[in-house]
Amino acid sequence: MFPHGPTVPVKEPREILKRVNRFREMPRHGEYTFCCGGGGAKEIVVACPFCYAMLSNAARGLNLENFKIKEITETLGKTIMILISW
């Protein structure tokens, strides 16, 4: 899972993802963030609804069926449900 976030605060979403899920940073992240274009990732987590819409539409337009775009609340929601079920 790679976070995407050049249009939103970059530190807070990453801290959340580090605590709740598997997480790998792209080479250019944080202050030096750069849109990865999905380079090598199978799943991207976004914290911006506009990025979610644009990346999802792009993935559909390119027929990238195995490429997942997730909104950060979706990832957090699943983690919370798992914790509740314990």
N, C-alpha and C positions, 0 to 999 in steps of 0.2 A: 504494500500500500504506500503510495506516495501522496503527500499533501500538495495541493496546488493553491497558491494564494498571493499572487502579486497585487491584487486589488484590495486585500483585506489586511488587518494586522497579522503579522507573520509569527510572532512568538506564542501567543495564547493558544491558537488552534493546535500548534505542534506540541505544546506542553500537555494538552488534553489527550491527544492521540498517543503520546508516549506512555501515558498512564493506563490507557484502556485497551490498547491493541498493538499488534505488531506494527512496526514503523521503521521505515528507512528514508533517510533524507536524500534528495537529489544533490548532485555535486554543487550546484549553485542554489543556495537557500538562505533564509534569514534576510539580512540586509542586502545580500547580493542575489536575491531571488531573480529568477528568469523563467519565463514560461517554458516548460519542458516540451510542450507539444505532445506529451505522452510518450516520450522517447524511452522505450524499453519497459515501461510500466504496464501492468495488467489491470491495475485498479488505481484510480486517483480519487482522493477525498478533497472536496472543495468546501470552503466556508462562506462562499458568496453565491447567492441564488442566480445571479446573472452569469457567472462562470459556469455554474451547473447547467443552465439552459443551453449556453453556447457550446460547451464541450459535449453535452449529450446529443445535441443536434448534429454536431460534426461527426461524432462516432457513428450515429445512425446513417448519416449521409455517405460515409465511407464503408458502410456494411461491416463495422468492427463489432461483431456479435459477442466476442469473448472479452472485449474491453469494457470495464465497468467504471462508471462515474458515480460517486456517492457523495451525498451532502453530509457534512459532519454530524448533523443531528441524527441521521440514519445510523451511523456507526455508533454513536453514543447510546441511542435507543436500544439497539441490539445488545450492547454490553450491559446496560441497566437491566434488561429482561433476564439475561443470563445470571446476573448477580442476585436478582429477586428470587429466581427459581432455586437457588441454593438453599 
